[in-house]
Amino acid sequence: MATQLFEGKGHAAVYQKYRFAPGKELQQLILSYVEEKRTSPTELVVDVGCGSGQGTLFLAEHFKKVVGTDISEAQIQEGRDAPCPPNLSYLVCPAEELPFEDGSVDLLTSFTAAHWFDIEKFMKEVVRVVKPHGCVALSTYTVDMRLHYGNCSEKLTQIFEEVKDLIFKYSHGRIKHVLENYEEIFEALPFRDKRRITDIFDKIPMTVAGVVGYLESVSPFQTYMKHDPQAAKTLLQETEKRFLDTMGVSSRETQLEFWVRHVCVLGCK
């Protein structure tokens, strides 16, 4: 059974504001793989578990028709409300029941979402909807993250790790797929032609406010919020202050670099 944790309007709004798009290294990996495997023009791309559309927008820059799907109406509404090109549309549906014809999808993607799906049912849908010689790209960023700013990068990363460790006490069991670098998801993909890349590193420009917002957007923090709203709110405020004090700046809009490692499972039917 799929796990649904990003459904509230408030969470969807935070997600839309602070979740980052796939970085350049991951984007290039996916585009190069599709180019390598393509035997005909890529007509239809489906981004499953698209949330508010961070990865879906990237796909729309490169392919003719892109459809983002998610089980959360609030997330899809955030995507629809944001500026988007005419070749991009959104649908509300479960990852395990995709409303596409058999063999109709040239590229099926999922960014930081596949670990929430019912893996067995989802893979059956992948096999059903993807065309012969069509491609799959299932990726997630990992908990291997670093903050970089001047000569205080190590201290900033230490603060981030402390806060992350506290928040992740409220993690759902499905996070194990991320911690295990999508190994089980790779094994479950029933294509002979497949590969798993675990060392994709992206350096994402982000503000201090963006880093704190990212922490607010993760599902364990939202669980923490329900458990102890005041403590959760205080944690974010104190974390921001610790970042600013360490950096020796006063503006939460000060830019730093957010380094993150991605894992990606690629397959060709």
C-alpha distance (Angstrom), angle and dihedral (degrees) to the residues before:
residue distance angle dihedral
M1 . . .
A2 3.80 . .
T3 3.79 119.9 .
Q4 3.80 118.6 -127.5
L5 3.81 115.9 -159.4
F6 3.81 106.9 139.1
E7 3.79 100.9 62.2
G8 3.82 107.3 109.3
K9 3.80 119.5 97.2
G10 3.80 91.8 -127.4
H11 3.79 93.2 51.9
A12 3.81 91.4 44.8
A13 3.81 90.2 53.5
V14 3.82 92.0 50.8
Y15 3.79 89.6 45.7
Q16 3.80 92.1 52.0
K17 3.80 92.5 48.2
Y18 3.79 100.6 45.2
R19 3.80 111.7 22.5
F20 3.78 111.4 101.8
A21 3.79 127.9 -133.4
P22 3.80 121.4 -115.1
G23 3.81 108.3 -73.8
K24 3.79 126.3 -118.1
E25 3.81 96.1 -94.8
L26 3.80 93.0 53.7
Q27 3.80 92.7 42.4
Q28 3.79 91.8 52.4
L29 3.80 92.4 47.0
I30 3.81 91.7 55.3
L31 3.81 95.0 43.3
S32 3.80 92.0 48.2
Y33 3.81 92.1 48.8
V34 3.80 92.7 51.1
E35 3.82 90.2 47.6
E36 3.81 90.3 49.7
K37 3.80 94.2 50.4
R38 3.79 101.1 34.2
T39 3.80 115.8 119.1
S40 3.84 95.4 168.6
P41 3.83 137.1 15.8
T42 3.79 115.5 -64.3
E43 3.81 103.1 -116.2
L44 3.82 105.2 164.0
V45 3.80 128.7 31.1
V46 3.81 121.1 -176.9
D47 3.81 121.3 -163.5
V48 3.81 108.4 -160.5
G49 3.80 120.9 -155.0
C50 3.78 87.6 12.6
G51 3.81 96.5 167.4
S52 3.79 108.1 -165.6
G53 3.79 92.9 -18.0
Q54 3.81 109.1 -93.6
G55 3.80 94.3 141.5
T56 3.79 94.1 30.3
L57 3.80 91.7 63.3
F58 3.80 91.1 54.4
L59 3.81 90.3 52.8
A60 3.81 91.7 50.0
E61 3.81 89.1 60.3
H62 3.80 90.9 62.3
F63 3.81 109.7 29.0
K64 3.80 136.9 60.3
K65 3.82 100.9 -123.6
V66 3.81 125.6 13.1
V67 3.82 127.4 -177.5
G68 3.80 121.8 -170.0
T69 3.81 116.8 -156.3
D70 3.78 130.3 -169.2
I71 3.79 136.3 160.9
S72 3.82 91.4 -133.1
E73 3.81 115.4 86.8
A74 3.81 90.0 -164.2
Q75 3.81 92.2 55.2
I76 3.80 92.8 46.9
Q77 3.80 90.7 49.0
E78 3.81 89.6 53.9
G79 3.80 88.5 53.1
R80 3.79 92.8 48.1
D81 3.81 92.3 47.7
A82 3.81 92.6 53.4
P83 3.82 120.8 82.6
C84 3.80 109.2 -88.0
P85 3.81 137.0 167.9
P86 3.83 122.3 -103.9
N87 3.83 93.3 -107.8
L88 3.83 91.4 62.8
S89 3.81 125.9 81.9
Y90 3.80 136.4 164.2
L91 3.81 134.8 -137.0
V92 3.80 133.1 -170.7
C93 3.81 109.6 -132.5
P94 3.82 141.3 120.0
A95 3.80 118.4 -91.3
E96 3.81 87.3 -124.2
E97 3.84 94.1 56.2
L98 3.79 108.6 44.8
P99 3.83 115.2 -179.4
F100 3.80 95.5 -136.7
E101 3.79 130.2 111.8
D102 3.78 122.1 -104.3
G103 3.80 111.5 -81.6
S104 3.80 94.7 3.2
V105 3.83 103.9 118.1
D106 3.82 121.5 86.0
L107 3.80 96.2 -172.8
L108 3.79 128.1 15.5
T109 3.81 117.8 -168.8
S110 3.77 138.6 177.3
F111 3.80 124.0 -172.6
T112 3.81 117.4 -159.2
A113 3.80 91.9 -27.0
A114 3.83 112.9 83.4
H115 3.82 92.4 87.4
W116 3.82 88.9 65.2
F117 3.82 93.9 56.1
D118 3.79 129.9 91.1
I119 3.79 90.1 -101.7
E120 3.82 97.7 -155.3
K121 3.82 94.9 49.2
F122 3.79 92.8 41.3
M123 3.80 92.5 53.5
K124 3.80 90.3 52.0
E125 3.81 88.1 55.2
V126 3.81 90.6 47.6
V127 3.80 90.3 54.5
R128 3.80 91.1 46.2
V129 3.81 101.0 48.5
V130 3.82 103.0 33.7
K131 3.81 116.0 91.8
P132 3.79 122.1 -122.6
H133 3.83 104.4 -82.4
G134 3.80 88.6 15.2
C135 3.80 119.7 138.9
V136 3.79 138.3 -123.1
A137 3.82 127.2 -158.9
L138 3.81 117.1 -176.0
S139 3.79 113.0 176.7
T140 3.77 141.4 166.1
Y141 3.73 135.9 179.3
T142 3.78 112.4 -120.8
V143 3.80 132.8 -136.8
D144 3.82 87.8 -101.2
M145 3.80 96.6 108.6
R146 3.82 134.5 150.7
L147 3.80 135.6 -172.4
H148 3.80 119.3 -141.8
Y149 3.80 126.7 -164.6
G150 3.79 126.6 141.9
N151 3.80 113.8 -59.2
C152 3.82 95.6 -27.8
S153 3.81 99.4 71.5
E154 3.80 94.1 113.9
K155 3.81 93.3 51.4
L156 3.82 92.7 46.4
T157 3.80 91.0 50.3
Q158 3.81 90.0 49.2
I159 3.82 90.8 53.8
F160 3.80 90.6 47.0
E161 3.81 91.0 50.0
E162 3.81 92.5 49.9
V163 3.80 92.0 51.9
K164 3.80 93.1 42.8
D165 3.81 91.1 51.3
L166 3.80 90.4 52.5
I167 3.80 93.7 47.7
F168 3.81 94.2 43.9
K169 3.79 90.9 61.9
Y170 3.80 81.7 82.1
S171 3.82 94.5 52.7
H172 3.78 122.6 135.3
G173 3.81 116.8 -118.1
R174 3.80 91.8 -111.5
I175 3.80 89.8 71.9
K176 3.82 83.9 82.1
H177 3.82 87.6 81.8
V178 3.81 89.0 61.1
L179 3.80 93.4 44.2
E180 3.81 88.7 51.5
N181 3.83 92.1 51.5
Y182 3.83 93.8 -113.2
E183 3.80 91.1 -67.3
E184 3.81 93.5 144.2
I185 3.81 91.5 46.8
F186 3.82 89.8 50.2
E187 3.80 90.7 51.2
A188 3.80 91.0 48.0
L189 3.82 94.6 53.9
P190 3.83 101.4 100.1
F191 3.82 96.9 -148.9
R192 3.80 121.5 112.1
D193 3.78 91.8 -149.8
K194 3.80 103.1 64.9
R195 3.79 142.1 122.3
R196 3.80 138.5 -172.3
I197 3.80 121.3 -143.7
T198 3.80 115.7 -165.6
D199 3.79 103.2 172.8
I200 3.81 106.5 66.5
F201 3.80 109.2 136.6
D202 3.79 125.3 -167.5
K203 3.79 129.8 -173.8
I204 3.79 107.9 -151.1
P205 3.83 122.4 -169.0
M206 3.80 107.5 -128.9
T207 3.78 139.0 161.7
V208 3.80 124.9 -124.2
A209 3.82 86.8 -108.7
G210 3.80 88.5 52.7
V211 3.80 93.3 53.3
V212 3.80 91.3 49.8
G213 3.82 89.4 45.3
Y214 3.78 90.5 51.9
L215 3.82 89.8 54.4
E216 3.81 88.8 50.4
S217 3.81 91.1 51.5
V218 3.82 98.2 55.7
S219 3.79 117.2 101.9
P220 3.85 96.2 -121.6
F221 3.82 90.2 57.3
Q222 3.80 90.7 51.3
T223 3.82 88.5 52.8
Y224 3.81 89.0 48.5
M225 3.82 88.7 51.2
K226 3.79 91.0 56.4
H227 3.80 90.7 46.8
D228 3.82 97.2 47.8
P229 3.83 114.5 -2.0
Q230 3.80 96.6 -178.7
A231 3.79 94.9 48.6
A232 3.81 90.8 47.7
K233 3.80 92.7 50.1
T234 3.80 91.5 47.0
L235 3.80 90.9 49.8
L236 3.82 91.5 57.8
Q237 3.79 92.7 47.1
E238 3.80 92.9 48.7
T239 3.81 92.1 45.1
E240 3.79 91.8 53.9
K241 3.80 90.8 49.1
R242 3.82 91.4 49.6
F243 3.80 90.8 51.5
L244 3.80 93.3 49.0
D245 3.81 93.7 45.5
T246 3.81 91.6 48.9
M247 3.80 91.8 49.3
G248 3.80 92.5 44.7
V249 3.81 92.9 -127.4
S250 3.81 134.5 117.1
S251 3.81 103.3 -153.3
R252 3.80 120.3 88.0
E253 3.81 86.3 -154.8
T254 3.82 90.7 68.2
Q255 3.80 109.1 126.8
L256 3.77 126.2 -125.7
E257 3.80 134.4 159.1
F258 3.78 122.9 -95.0
W259 3.80 110.1 -155.5
V260 3.79 115.8 -160.9
R261 3.80 136.0 173.7
H262 3.80 118.9 -136.6
V263 3.78 132.3 -160.6
C264 3.80 120.3 -152.6
V265 3.79 131.8 -170.9
L266 3.80 112.0 -157.4
G267 3.79 126.0 -171.6
C268 3.81 140.7 170.3
K269 3.80 120.0 -154.4
